[in-house]
Amino acid sequence: MEFLTDNIAPIMFGSLIFFLLSGFPVAFSLAANGILFALIGHELGLLDWVLLQAIPERIYGIMQNDTLLAIPFFTFMGIILQRSGMAEDLLESAGQLFGGVPGGLGYAVILVGALLAATTGVVAASVISMGLISLPVMMRYRYHYPTAAGLLTGAGSLAQIIPPSLVLIVLADVLSVSVKDAYTGALFPALMVVGFLLLYMFVLAIIKPEMVPPLPEEARTMKGSELYISVATSMLPPIVLIFLVLGTIFIGWATPTEGGAMGAVGALLLAIARRRLTMEVVKGALDSTTKLSTFVMFILVGSSIFALSFRAVNGDIWIEHLFTFIPGGELGFVLFVSLLVFVLGFFIDFFEIAFILMPLIGPVAVSMDINMIWFLVLVGLNMSMSFLTPPFGFALFYLRSVAPKEDYKDEITGGLVRGMRTQEIYKGAIPFILIMLLSLTLVIIFPEIVTYNLDAPLDVDLDTINIQLDTGGDLGGDDPWGSEANDPWAN
């Protein structure tokens, strides 16, 4: 009993890992583990039953969280956009625009991936859309298969870090920081990743042009003014949506939740304009959105119950003491957390990482005076990288679900096209994992990449400040208190 009392926090954490690895649903693992060890803690005299009365209040708090409303809005928007044909139009126009040069399809995929990320914020929607549309074209014209797979998964994973990423919303809520600040801090690192991807494609097109051949002349059907009009027409809707969602948030006209609502309405209007909004599409989008939102809520409730019991048995103190054994201070802590998130990304979803791990290590980061926006962006970059890591990277699974496995006859050329092997998808992800790792390293070495705009001093003209004291209805004259009797400092 003495051993159990002294080590209940690590035993509780270890049992959670056991439940997760056993395949038991995450939300129920968290809740059951929390309740079980609350009972054990009560029997050991470590906590009182009164503590458990906080569980309903916590659940009501989760349901009343306005920030989390952004998740269903952005999910719904992404699914509607996926089925409205916007990705198809963007890829076709960009492919025609850049297709005449080596690596042109690669440039198109990266740029369209960034635009889709900035409008949908959902990795699955980006990877599946681009995989269905671009992959057959790349395979038809003999793109190097691993490179094609890496481009699609790497560009699709940009939705993890480019605002309005769901990852950033969840992390901001868990770490108790402003979503707007999270978006602002992540913007430049995200653009840096896009720049590195374009640079990689540029270098590859010079060194190994046969791996990324241009489109043949007969495949470039649009030229001249027709091409430019097509590009402008296809670019306009996402730019408008980006302003509706991100522009209004950055300017301060809307909260992330309000921006998500406007984006959802904008996606519906776009689908109506393209005559692709049917009851089937709406029902499918609502069904997927409801499932994801319910999934998130159940994990949140479970993690809240677990965290309540874990803190009651001094688990937070145990975690803080545990990190004192890591050498290197703040840098050692950041490197360890980055490695931990990277490894966990092999096995569990980013929602689970955010709701299980972040509440435990967030207070440790706060106690070390680590800039929480910088810390949030580091974790977000790590989660983006985990979407690409074989064998369990989710982006790899998404592409595998739409990439043809068997050889097939191409409808355009009439030639036989070889199917794509899973090993080629895994191999193609490696250069893009290294690009993400380079970006992560630069953010660690140069925190200003994230904090440059957040740390900017306010430009305040002291000469224009006008401070007025409200003296109330009965108080007046030169004496702001009216009389000595009303002066709270008189005695």
N, C-alpha and C positions, 0 to 999 in steps of 0.2 A: 504493500500500500504506500509505503514511503517512497519507493522508487517510482510508482505511478504518479504520485503527487508531484514529485520533483521534475518529472519528464513528460507531463501530460501534453504540453504544447508540441514537442517534436513527435510524440506518438500520434496526436491528432492530425498533424500535417502528413505524417507517413501513411496513416490510414486513408486519407483523402487520395494520395497518389495511388494507393492500392486499388481503391474503388474506380478511379479513372482508368487505370491500366486494365482493369478487369472488363471494361466495356460497358459498365453501368452508366446510364444517362447522366450527363454532367450536372444538370440542375438538381436532380434528385440525390446525387452523390453529395453535393454541397449541403443541401438542406438536411438530409439524414445524418450526415457526419456531424453537423452543428448541433442538432437536437440530441444525438447520442452522447456527445461529449459534454453537453450541458447537463444531462442527467448524471453522468459520471462525476463531473465537477461539483455538482450539488451534493452528491453522496460523500465526496472528499472534503466538503466544507470550503470549496474554492469560490463558489458563487451562490447567490440567493435566487429563489424562484421569481422574485420581483423583476429580475433582469429580463426574463423571457417575455414580460409584458410589453417590452419595447418592440417585439417582432411585428405586431399589427401596425404600430406607428411607422416602422421602417417600410413596410409594404405599401402603406398609404403614401408615404413620401416618394417612393419609386413611381407610383401611379400618377402623382401630381407633378412629376419632373417635366417641365416644359422643354428642356433641352433634348430629352430623349424622343420627343415628338418628331424631331428632325429625321430620325432613322426611318420610320415608315414613309415619310414624305419623299426622301431621296431614293428609297428603294422603289417606290411606286413610279417615280419619275424615270429612273433608269430602265425599268422594265417596259414602260410605255415607249420610251425613246428607242429601245432595242427593236420594238415591233413597228415603229413608225417609218422605218426605212432611212433614218438620218445617217446611220453608220454606213449603210450601203451607198448612199449618194456621196458621202464624204470620201470613202475609199475609192470609189470609181473616179471621181473628179481628181483627187490627189494622185491616184495611180496614172491617170492620163497626163497630168501636169509634169510629174517627175519620171514617168516611165521610160523616156528616151535615153536616160543616162544609166550607167551601171549603178546598181544599188537603189534605183529610183523607187521601186516598190517598197524597199526597206524604209526609205525616208517617209513615204506616204503612210506606212503602218505606224511609225513612231509618232508622227505629227497627229494623225487621226486618233491614235491611242491617247495622246495627251489631251486632245479636245474632248474625247468621250469621257475621260477621267474627270475633266473639269465640269462636265454636265451631268454625269450619272453617279460617279463616286462608287460604282459597284464593279468589282473585278470580274465576276462571272459574266456580267452583261458585256463587258468590253472584250474579253478573251473569246467568248463564244461567237459574238457578232463578227469580229474580225477573222476568226478561224473559219467560219462558214463562208465568208465573202472573199477574203484574200488568199487563204491557203490553196484553194483549187487553182487560182491564177498562178501562184508561185510554183506549184507543182507542175502545172502545164508547161511553163517556160523554163523548166530545169533549174530552179533555184536550189542551192545546196540545202538539203532537207533539215539538218540540225540548225543551220542559220535561220531558215524560215520559221522553224518551231521556236527558237530563242527570241526572234523578233516579236512574234505574236504574244508569247507569254510575258516577255519583258515589258512590251508596250502596254499590255493589258494590266499588268501589276502596278502601273503608274496610278491606277485608281485608289491604291492603298495610301498614297502620300500626297497626291495633288488634291487640294480642296475642291469640292466639299466631301472629302473622304469620310466614310463611316468610321474608319479607324480613329481619325482625329476627333470626331464627335464623342465616341465612346471613351477614349483616353482622357479627353478634356473633362468629361463628367466625372470619371473615376478619380482623377488627380486633382479635382476641384480647381480648375483653371478656366479662364474665359475661352470659349470656342473661337471667338474672333481672334484672340491672341494666338491660339493654336494654328489657325489658318494663316495668319500673318507670318508666324515663325516658320511654317512649313513651305511657304510659297517659293522662296529663293532656293532652298535645297531641292525642291521638286523640279524647278526649272533647270538646276544644275544637273540632275540626273538625266533629264531630257537632252540637254546639251551633250553629255557624255555618250548617250546612245547614238545621237546623230554623228558625233565625231568618230565613234567606232565604225559606223556604217561607211563613213567617208574614207577612213583608212582602209577598210576591207575592200572597198570598191577599187582602190588604187593598187593594193597589193595582190588581191585575188579576184579580179573582175569576173572570172568565169564562175565564181560561186554565187554572184549576185548579178546575173545578166540583165541588160535592159529589155524592155518589151520590144518585140519585132515590129516593123513598120505597119504590118497589117493589123496588129492589135491596138494601135493608137488611132482610134476612130475619130477622136475629136481634135480639131486643130483651130488655130487662129482665134477669132472672136468667139466662136462657139465654145471653145475650151475655157476661155476666161469667164464667160457668162456662166458656164456650168459651175466653175470653181466658186465664183462669187455667190451664186444662188445656194450652193450646198453649204457654204461657210456661214452665211447669214444667220440661219436658225440657231446653231450652237453658240455663236457670238452673243446673240440676244439672250439666250438662256444663261450663258455665263454671267452676263451683266445682271440679269434678274436674280440669280442665285448669289454669286460672289460679289459683284459690284455693289449691290445694295447692302451687303453685310459689311464690306470694307469701308464703305462711305459712312456707315452708321445709320442708314435708313431702315434697316431691318435686322432682326435677330436671326441666328441660323435657322430656327424653326420657321420663322416667317419667310425667310429666303427659300427654304425647302418647299413651303406651301406654294409660293409663287412659281417655283420651278415645276412643281407637279401640275399646276394649272397650265403653265406654258407648254409642257409636254403634251397635255391633252389637246390644247389648241393646235399644236404642230401636227398631231396625228389626225385631227379633224381636217386641217388644211390639205393633208396628203390623202384624205379619204381612206384612212386605214384604221379609224377608230370604230370597232365593232363591239357588240356586247361580249363576244367571245374573248376579245383582247382585254377588255376592261375586267371581266370576271377572272381571267388568268392572272392579270396584274394584281388585282385585289387579293386573290388566293395566295400568291407568292408573298406579297407584302404582309399579309396576316400571319402566315407561317413564320416568317423571319422575325417579325415583331414579337410574336408569342414566345419564340425561342429565346430572344434577348431578354424578355421580361422574366421568364422562368429562371434563367441563369442569374439574373440580377437578384431575384428574391432568394434563391438558394445561396448565392454568395453573401448576401446580407445576413442571413441566418448563421452561416459559417463564421463570418467575420465577427459577429456579436459574441458568439461562444468563444472564438479563438482569442479575442482580446480579453474576455472575462477570465480566462485561465493564463493571462499574461503572455499570450503568444506573440504579441507585438514586441514586447521586451525581449523575448527569446530571439526573434528575427533580428532585432537591432544589435543584440550581443553577437549573434552569429556573423554579422557583417564586419564586426570589429576584428575578426581573425583574418580578413582579406587584406593582404598587404597593398600598399600604394595609395591609401587614403581615398580621396574622391575619384581619381583616375582608376584605381583598382576596382572600386565599387562600380563605376560606369562600365568598365570592360567586362566585369563578371556578369552584370545584369544583361549586357548586350549578348554575351555568349549564352546565357541562360535562355533568353527570349528566342535566340536563333535556334537552339537545340529543341526547345518546346514547340517551335513552329513546325518541326518535322512531324509532330504527333497530334497536336490539338489546334483547334480553330483560333483565330485572333480574338474573337469574342471571349473565349474561355481564358486565354492568356490575360486579357485586359481585366476581366472581372475576378479572376482568382489571384493572379500574381501581383498586379499593380496596387491593390489596396494594402498588400503586405509590405512592399518595398517603397511605395510612395512616401510614407512617413519617414523612412530612413533617409531618403533623398532630401526631404525638407530639413531634417535635423543636421544634414551636412551643408546646408545653405546652397544647394545646387539649384540653378535656375530651372524651374519646373517646365517652362516652355521648351527650353533646350533639351531637357531630359525627355519630354514627350515626343519631340521630333526624332530623337535618337531611337526611341522605342518604335515609333512609326516606321522608320527606315528599316529597322530590324524585321518588323512584321512584313514589310514589302518583300524583303529578301527571302523570308521564310516561305512565301508563296511560290518561290522558284526552286526551292531546294529539293532534289530527289531524295527518297522516292515518294515523299508524301506531300510535295508542294501542290496546293490546291489549283494554281494556275495550270500546272502540268496535267492534272486530272481533267480540267475543263477542256483543254486543247485535245487531250486524248479522246474525249467523248465525241468530238466532231471531226477529227482527222481520220481519213479513210485508212483502214488497216490492210485491206486487200487491194490487189491490182485492179484497175478499172479502165474502161475505154472512155477517153475524153470526148465530150459531145462537140467541142469546137474544132479540135484538130483531127479527131478520129484516131489518134494514136493511143497506145497503151501507156498508162501512167502507173508507176509502182506505188504501192501503199506505203504509209509511213510507219516505221517501227517505233515502239515505245522507247527503246534505247536511244534513238535519234532525238526524241523529244528531251530526254534527260541530258544528253550530251550538249544539245543546243542551249540549254539554260546556263551552262557553266560561265561563258563570257559575260553574261548579263548579271550573274551573281557577283562576279569580280567587279563589275562596274558599280553595283550597289555597295559592295564592300569598300571600294575607293571613296564613294560619296560619304559613307558612314565615317570613314577614317578622317576625311577632311572636316566634317562637322565636329568631330571630337577634338581635333587639333585647333580648329578655328571656330570657336563658338559664335563669333560675330556673324557667321553665315546665317545663323538663326536669329540672333538677338539684335542685329544692327538697327532694325527699325523699332524694336520694342524698347530699346534703351535710349532712343533719341529724346533729348530734352524738349520739354514743351516750350514753344515760342510765345512767351507772354510779355506783353507791353505793360509794364507796371504803371505807366503814366495814364493808361486808359481804364484802370481798375476803379470802380466806384462802389464803395461799401456803404450801404444804407442800414441804419438801425431802426427796426420796427419798435416804436415806442408805445404802441397800443393806443386805444381810444382815449384813455383818461390822462395819459402821461404826455407832457409836452414841455415847451420852453427849452432852456439851455440844459436843464438837469434831466438826463435821460431816465432817471428813476422817479422824477416827479417831486419827491420830497424825501427827507432823511428817513422818514418812517417806512418808506417803500424800498429803501436801499438795503439789499441783502448783506452788504459788507459793513453797514454802519456800526453794527455791534460786534 
